[in-house]
Amino acid sequence: MILMCALFLLVLIGYLTVAPLPELNDKPGYASALFKICLAIGSGFGITSSIYFLWVALYGKTGYGFIFVELILVVVLLSVNKFFKKSHVIPLQYRHQESTMAGKPPSKLLLLIFCGFLVWSFILFIRMCHVLRHGGWDAWQTWNLLARFIYRGGDKWIAAINDLSVFHHPDYPLLIPASVARLWQYAGGESQFAPICIAGMFLFASIGLLFAVVTLTKGRNAGCLAAIVLMSSTNYLVLGAYQYADIPIGFFYLSVVSLILFQDLFTKNYYISLLAGVMAGFGCWTKNEGILFLLAVISIRIILMITRGSKKTTGAQLWYFLVGAGMVLTVFLYFKCKVAPGVDLFMKQSMTGMCSKFTSPSRYLQVLTAFVNTTLNTNPLFFIMLIFPLFSLVSVKLKVNDGLFTAIAVMVMMYAGYLGFYIVTPYDLDMHLSTSLSRLLMQLWPAFILAIFSVIPPDTKSITSITRKNLHSTTTI
Amino acid sequence: MIGLALVIIVTNVGLLKVMSSNGFRNEDVSSYEARFGNLREHLSGVDKVGYMSDCQGNQNDAAARLFIAQYAVAPVIVVDSIESELVIGNFCHSKIDKALWTEKKLLLIKDFGEGVMLFRRAVR
């Protein structure tokens, strides 16, 4: 019961941070509500884990004072929400959102298949969690282990983590471990229900978020199909049940890409960019790979600011993105300074060693071969999805807005960046590829699906062409 | 789109295989939790312990046992060495030869059963 209260408080805090997002209709629909609830889950975990970490790091021992901080935050957010103005859109065709261009209703069969996959995924997740209550290798070797150090360690937990063997990755950020320890603190004891619940919430929030954002932008048929693609990736569900942090960081990647695409509809609503920055920051707070994602988004937005016409608007969006990311990065940097050593990728080898690996053609071939083989074995849909939008691009003259350009460019940079990590890895390349490549690719999978579906034409007429005429350019910040 | 959905279903029969089998990798983490439960109570106030084992298997299996032991007794740090003041014994054989620890100048503090023991380094 107390655990449920802790989760409710978490989602409430998260919801109060996403509530100021504009609606796509005067009356919020199910997709809009689902969009906000799913974002709220990620935002809630990010905020509450940060509060809990700061509390135990500053005061040196766990206690219950952080609960008062969370309650005060709720009051503050409620007050702030009252002062936010929302920009409203009059989406003429949004009232016909459920209709196709031919006037036909969305496919009930597709909806049935979607619901079937959802139920099947849930049953599969519960079944796997029943067998693997402590999760997979990385869960008990790293994430839940760190949670135990925080929860059990008293005022010595920081020193203890620093003493951990490098195999336990003491440099890994603490969004997941702190979230687990927070729920244990609320419950007054350790329970495997906590990490299982966190894993499940991120897994199904990812599915819900993908469904919602694609439904909002492309129609319900496309939303169902995008979610089906994600749920049919066996490896994705397994990683979720394994309680790996690859699913949560994938959720934050998806959140940022969703908000960037959303920004195209409300170009002067800078709260969207602020929230996108916060979500990107939470990605860094989840795993170190989030740093690469953050840098990729920032660099693409800088390129857009320089090359596109509306420098003032793009510049303002970038500024608010940086402000949002900066708020979370202060926690991340405090963690890096006070608790964790550096990233082992750079600590375990010299610059000379890294450079020599960069210039080795055989490593590139090995990495690319592993990428193709791993994708064929664990996620063959990737190649089908790459081909899928080509049919749309041939028949539809696609306008590439800033958001769509950012989404596609960031995905390209992330795949290149991940492959680059393997080129310069200090570990044995075969071992590193075999133990982590499939997981890293799954981190990008939800955002990749969203980027692909962003290219296809919507069920209805594109809402961007109409909403730009009707936008109230209310800047809420 | 219906066609693509059907293609997705057909190409992802992996879900069916997962659902129909008990092929999940069985973790013995829970069993370690039970075995090391009483030991953890005796490590209150201890920062670091050594570790020794007689279990057979490859390097990955040995590492897994060490890591699971670390998970079970956290926040006590487990070091793969017998040079610490206190040493955890994690034995897999039903009959444990006393020479395993006497040769290493370790004194048995307590046998917790199921192959879990706690030793102290003998005074040099």
Boltz contact constraints between the chains, C-beta under 6 A:
constraints:
  - contact:
      token1: [A, 113]
      token2: [B, 5]
      max_distance: 6.0
  - contact:
      token1: [A, 131]
      token2: [B, 24]
      max_distance: 6.0
  - contact:
      token1: [A, 132]
      token2: [B, 27]
      max_distance: 6.0
  - contact:
      token1: [A, 134]
      token2: [B, 29]
      max_distance: 6.0
  - contact:
      token1: [A, 140]
      token2: [B, 29]
      max_distance: 6.0
  - contact:
      token1: [A, 140]
      token2: [B, 71]
      max_distance: 6.0
  - contact:
      token1: [A, 141]
      token2: [B, 67]
      max_distance: 6.0
  - contact:
      token1: [A, 145]
      token2: [B, 71]
      max_distance: 6.0
  - contact:
      token1: [A, 145]
      token2: [B, 74]
      max_distance: 6.0
  - contact:
      token1: [A, 148]
      token2: [B, 74]
      max_distance: 6.0
  - contact:
      token1: [A, 149]
      token2: [B, 74]
      max_distance: 6.0
  - contact:
      token1: [A, 149]
      token2: [B, 75]
      max_distance: 6.0
  - contact:
      token1: [A, 152]
      token2: [B, 75]
      max_distance: 6.0
  - contact:
      token1: [A, 153]
      token2: [B, 75]
      max_distance: 6.0
  - contact:
      token1: [A, 160]
      token2: [B, 75]
      max_distance: 6.0
  - contact:
      token1: [A, 163]
      token2: [B, 77]
      max_distance: 6.0
  - contact:
      token1: [A, 221]
      token2: [B, 1]
      max_distance: 6.0
  - contact:
      token1: [A, 225]
      token2: [B, 1]
      max_distance: 6.0
  - contact:
      token1: [A, 228]
      token2: [B, 5]
      max_distance: 6.0
  - contact:
      token1: [A, 228]
      token2: [B, 8]
      max_distance: 6.0
  - contact:
      token1: [A, 232]
      token2: [B, 8]
      max_distance: 6.0
  - contact:
      token1: [A, 232]
      token2: [B, 12]
      max_distance: 6.0
  - contact:
      token1: [A, 234]
      token2: [B, 14]
      max_distance: 6.0
  - contact:
      token1: [A, 234]
      token2: [B, 15]
      max_distance: 6.0
